[in-house]
Amino acid sequence: MLIIASISFLLLPTLTIQLWRLLIQIKYTFAYHLMGISLICQYFYKLRKRHAFPGCSFYVQNSGK
């Protein structure tokens, strides 16, 4: 999933010379960028939720008291 999110930064739509479509193309480019960031955040959130990073500061250990 991380690889797919990284590739989404490279798959930006090609900008055209036509001025009336330029704004739409730039808007789609920004949307691809946000989708990639959200996929990366979701991936790390799922790992944190499954405790895949036991040495990480997000991991809260239950002391049993």
Buried (B, 14 or more C-beta within 10 A) or exposed (E): EEEEBEEBEEEBBEEEEEEEEEEEBEEEEEEBEEEBEEBBEEBBEEBEEEEEEEEEEEEEEEEEE
